[in-house]
Amino acid sequence: MQDLEQWITRVRSIDVRPLVREAYRAYAAGAARATIVLTWTAVCADLIDKVRALHEGGEPQATPLIEQVDQAQGNLDAKAIRTMQAVESSLLDQAVALELIDATQKIQLERLREDRNLCAHPSLRPMGELFDPPLEYARTHLVVALEAVLVQPASQGRKVVSSFAAHVLDPAFVGDPNHIASAFFRRVRPAARRRVVEFAARHALLEPALDDANIDAAALADRMATRLRIFASEDRILVSELVRKFTDRLSASTVPIQSRALARLGDLDAFWSGIDESLRSQLDTIVRTIGAQHAQLEYWQPPKLEPTSAQIMSFVSIEEVRATLPSLEPAFAGIDYHRRATVIEYRPSPYFAGFLAGILADVGNFDNGALAAHAAVLPCAQYVTLEQLRDILSAWEANNQCWGRYMVDYAARFYLATVHLGGARNAVWHDFLDRLARREDGIVDYQAVHKALEDRIGSLLRAA
């Protein structure tokens, strides 16, 4: 049973809230008729406020009713009273037209209006009997009013979806999560909220064309996916339910669309809880195919690992996704160091920290050494353990292809990025520098490397 006192604190309009409190006090005192009359009064005042808000927001359909209200307000003559009676009689129809309530809620509120008339006009009863509604009947009217109108924002279903689409298509396109959740989820009615989430899910998964879109369907789907993630943080079950709605259509889509949907949403648990087993199997087959296309190839051999494929393979770092897509680990294990670094760049994590030493050991030229350090080692530095640090530095020092351009700078930045290991790391770094100083090589001037790195971090090591 709803806690009415708590609900009253959620009434949107601060002007209407005192009326609702008065209706609740009447209910608490056992005055059923007064509760019904005050509840209908609150509904009327609240709907008029909402229609006015839409009018001020540029909704032309709200203008006639607001003009009637404005003409009547401030006057106490018979004409003004008749005008407000006309407003009251048409208010529910107007609210449905403006999508402030739906047809079912209109029926419920019409019952409230009829009972209010019976309470306020006892002569309507046969034989002059007074209408004597049960107290729980009055409570039901108050609950309906709160749920349908009083705690709801002044939002419209189709208009909210249109506003959401315009927001996503905006060339400026900024996406503060709190603003998006507030504007398109928290402040909209449940029915409109569902429409918005369904709209985002359809585009994120299926990439349908959108009229007058200034970007292609795949790029629009990427934007929709970011919004769907925000909505999932608000209501995971709703997002999962609406993902499920499009499972059959996604299953029948092309492999590129399925692949891009997986790349966008594969780390979202609401996505996995929304799809069925057959689609899971298809997505695992896609992963297995990606792995087979790139298995045992040298870094320079085609095909190149495309961003969608790299993003999909990066999900190997997520335990739940590894369990769902068993082909992920074998696929990642079968690709070369260059492709691994490309994958890691999409999703640095503790899982990948254990692969860094092997990547550096396998580097085959100076340029790829810089790629490995920049794309994989530095992004994962915050996750490495002390033992992993020791292995990484050993591989870095031993492979002369890891000392091309920028690598001294990357090594210094790696030292700073391992601060989470505390003072225990310093002995490992001292040993690393000592080995560099003693190393002889016909390709790399290790003494110059040692001096450059000593100049960058030596004083920090000695001060620690």
N, C-alpha and C positions, 0 to 999 in steps of 0.2 A: 504494500500500500504506500502511495506517495506521501512524503513528508511535506504537508502543505506549507508549513512555516518556512521550510528551506526553499521551496519553490517560489514563494513570494519574494524572497530576496533576489531572485533571478528575473523578476519582471523588468522588461527592458526600459520602459518609460518611467522616469522619476516622477513625472506628473501623475501618471496613472497608478503608481505603486500605492499611494495612500488609499485610493478607492478599493484596491484589492485587499489591503490590510483590513479595511473596514468590513469588507465582505467576509473575511476570515473571522474577525471578531464576532460578527453576527452569527456565523456558523458555530463558533465555540460557545456562544451564549444560548444556542438552541433555537435561534430565530431563522427558520428555514425560508420564510417568505422574504425577509429582508436580505438574506444571503443571495437569493436568486435575483432580486431587483438590482442590488449593488453589483453583482457579477455582470449582468447585461450592460449596466451603465459603464463599467470598466472596459468591457469589450468594445462598445461603441467608441469611447474616448480613445482607446488604443488603436483601433483600426483607422480612425480619422487621422491620428498622428502618423501612422504608417503611410497612409495615402498622401498626406502632406509631404512626407520625406521623399516619396517617389516623385511627386510633383516638383519639388525643389531640385531633384536630381535630373529633371528633364523628361519625365515620363508624360507624354501628352494625354494619355488615357486617364490620368489622374486629375486633369485640370477641371473638368466640369464639376465634379463633386466638391473640390476645394473652393471653387468660385461660389457655389451654393453656401458652403459653410462660412466663407468670408462675408457674404452678404448678410447672413443672419447674426453673426457674432456681434455683440455690443448692443443689440436691439432686444427689447423685451415686449415688443408688440405682437399682435396675433399673427401677422405675416411672417415674422421671424420664427415663431413657434411652428407654423405650418411648414416652413422651409426645412427646419430641423427634423420634423416628423417625416418629411419626404426623404431626407438624407438617411434617416434611420431605417426606413422601409426598404431602401435600395442598397444599403451598405453592404450586406452580405453578397449580393450579386456583383457589386463593384469589386469586392475583395476577391471573389473567384476570378473575375475578368483580369484583375491585376496580378493574379497568382499569389496573393497573400495567404489564401487558404485554398484547399481543394474541395471537390464536390461533396465528399464524405463529411468533411469538417463543417461545410455549410449546413448539411442536414442536421448535424448535432447542435449547431449554434441556432438554427431555426427553432429547434425544440426549446432551447433556453429562452429565445425571444417570446415564444408563445406562452411559456410558463411565467415569464416576467409579466406579460399582459394579464394573465389570470391572477397573479399576485397583486398587481397594482390596480386592477379593475375587477373587484369582486362581483360586480353586477353582471359580468359575463357568465357566471355560473347559473345553472337552472335553479329556480325556486329561491334565488338569493343566497344559496349556500356559499360559504367561504371556501376558497381553494386552500387546502391544508396539506401541502406536500411533506413527505417524510424528510427528516433531516439528512439522511444519506442521499436522498434524491438531490437535495441542494448541493451537497458535497460533490456529487458526480458532475453537476453543472459547473462548479468551480474548477474541478480538475480538467474538464474538457476545455474550458476557457483558457486556463493556464497553458495547457499543452498545445492547443491549436493556434493561439494568438498571443497571449500576454508575455510569454517568455521567448517568443520568436522574433527574429530581426525583420526589418522591412526589406525583404529580398524577394526576387521573382525567379522562378525556375528557369525559363528560357533565357531571360535577361542575364542571369548569373552565368549560364553557359556561354552566352555571347560575349560577355565581359571577360570571361576566362580565356576564350579563344583569342580575343583582341590582345589580351595581356601577353599570351604566349607568342603571338605574331608580331608584337611590337619590335621594330628594328633595334630599339635601345635595349630591350630584353634584359632586365635585371631581375634577380630571383632571390630576394631575401626570404628564407624559409618561414620566419615568423610572420612576415607580412602576407605571404601566400596562404599560410594556414589560417590566418585571421580573416582575410578578405574572401576566400573562396571555400572555406570549410567551417570554421567556428561560428562565423556570423551569418551563415545561411541556413535556411530551413532544411530539415532532414531530407525531404524529397528533392530539393534543389541540390543539396550536397551529393546525393547519390548520382544525379545527372552529371555533375561536374566530374566526379571520380570515374564514372562510366565513360565519359568523353575522353578523359586522359588515358584510361586503360585501352580503349579501342585504338587510339592513335599510337600509343607506345608499343603495342603488340603487333598491330596489323598494317600500319603505315598507310591508311587510306588518304586519298587526296582531299584537300580542304580548299573550298572556293576562295579565290582572292588571296591565297597564301603567298607570301613573298619569299619563302624558302621551300626547298624540295621536301618531299614527304618523309624521307629518312631523317633529315635534320630536324624537322618538326617533331618526329617521333622521339628523337633524343631529348628535346625540350620537354615533351610531355612526360617522359620517363622520370625526369628530375622532379616534376610536380607530383607524380604518382608516389615517389618515395616520401615526399613530405606528407601526403595524405595517409600513407601507410603508418607513419609515425603517430598520426592522430587516431587512426582506426584501422588496424591491421586486418581485422575480420572483414570489414567492408571491402577493402582493396582486394583481398583474397577472393571474396565472393564474385567481384566483378571481373577479376582475371579469369576465374572459372567460366564465366559467361562466354568468353571468347576463345576458350580452349579448342573447340571443334574447328573454328575458323582458322586459328593459328596452325592446327594440325594439317589443314588442307592448303596452307599457304606454301609459297616457294621456299626452298632451302635458304636462299639469301635472307628472306624476311625472317624466317625462324632463327637464323644465326644472329641477325642483328637484335632481335628481341631477347635472345639469351645473353648477348653481350651487354645490353642495357640493364637487364633486370636480374641477372643470374645470381647476384649477391643479396637479393631481397627475399626474405623468407615468405612473404605474402605471395610472391610469384610461385614458389615451389608448392605451397599449400593449395594454390589455385589450379594447378595443372594436373592432368590425369597420368596414369602409368604409361599409356601408349605414347603420349607426347614426351614424357621423360626418356623413354627408350629412343625416340627419334633424336632428341637433343644429345643423348649419349653417343649415338651413331655419328652425329655431326662432329663431336669432339674426336671420336676415333678416326674419322676421315681426315681431320686437320692433322692429327698426329702422324697418320700414314703418309700424308703428302710431304711432310717435312722430316720424317725420320731418317737418320743416318746421313743427312746431307751436310756438306761443308757450308760454312757461313756464306760463301759467295755463290752457291748453287741455287738456281731457281727451283721452286717459286719462293718469292719473298713472303715473309710472315706478315700478312696484312693486319691493320689495326683491329678489325673485328675478331680475327682469329686469336691475336695476342691477348685481347681483352678476355675472350672466353677462356683461354688457357690460364690466365692469371687467377681464375677461381679455384685453381688447385690449392691455393693457400688457405682456403676456407674449409674447415673440417666437414661441415654439414654438406657442402657441395661435393666434396670428394666422395662422400658416402652415397650421394644421389647419382653422381656421374662417375662410375668406376673407371671409365676410360681416361679420366683426366691425368692421373698420376703416370700411367705408362706413356701417355702422349708427351707430357712434359719431360719425362726421363729420356725420351728418344730423340730430342732435338739438340742441336749444337749450342755452344756457349753463347754465341752471338744472339741467337733467337731466344735463349733463356733470359739474357739481359734485357731484351726487348719486352718479354713477358713481365719480368719483375718490375719494370718501370711503371706498369699500369697499376700495380697493387703491392707496394713494398710492405713486408710483414715479417714477423718472427719466423714463419715457415721458410721463407726464402733465405734467411741469414745463413742457414747451413749449406747453401749452394754457392756462396760467394767465393770461397777459397778455390773450389773446383773451376769456377768460371775464370778467375784470374790465372790459374795454372794453365788453362787451355788457350788463352789469348794468343793469336797467331801473328798479329802485326800491331804497330804503334797506334794506328787509328782505332782499332777495336779495343785496345787497352783503355783508351780514353773513354770509349763508349761504355765498356764494362764498369769503369769506376763511376762515371756520371749517372748512368741509367740504373745500375744495380747496387753497387757498393755503398755509395753515399746515401741513397734513399733508405737503405736498410741498416745504416750504421746504428741507429738508436735501438735496434733490436738485438744486436750481436751479444753473445756471451763472451766471457773472458777466454775460454778455450777456442771459440770461433775466431776471436780477434787474433789469437796466436797463429792459427792456421791461415787466416787471410793475409797477415803480414808476411808470413813465411813464403806463401805463394807469390805475393807481390814482389818481394825482394828477389826471389829465385828466377822469375821470368823476365828476361831483359826486354821483352816486348811490352812490358807494363811501365816503361819509363820514357814514353814519348812526350809530346806536348801536353802541357797542363797537369801532368801526373804528379809533380812535386806539390803543386797547389792542391790537387785532390787529396793527396796523402795528408797534408797539413789539415785540411778541412775534415778528413776522416778522424784525425786525432781529436779535434774539438767535438766532433759529433759522438764520440764514445765516452763522453763525460759521465754518462750514467753508470759506468763501471767503477768510478771513483779512483782512489789512489792505486788500486790493484793493477790498473792498466799500465802504470808508468814503467814497471819492470819489463813488461812485454815490449813497450815502445823503446826503452833504452837498448834492449837486446836487438831490436830491429835496426836501430841506428848503428850500433856496433857492427852488425853484419854488413851493412852498406859500406861502412868505412873500410872494411877488410876485403871487400869483393873486387875481383879483377875480371874484366870482360873486354873483349875486342870490339864490341858494338856500343856499349853504354859506358860512359865515364862515371862510374859509381862514386868516385871520390867527390866529383862535382855535385852529384845527386845528394850525397851525404851532407856536403857543406850547405847546399841550398835548403835542405830540409832542417838541418841544425839551426840555420838562421831563422827559420820560421817557428819552430816549436821547441828548440833546445832550452831556451830560457824558461819556458813554461814547465818543461820536464824537471829542470833543476829546482824550480821554485816549489814544486809539488811535494 
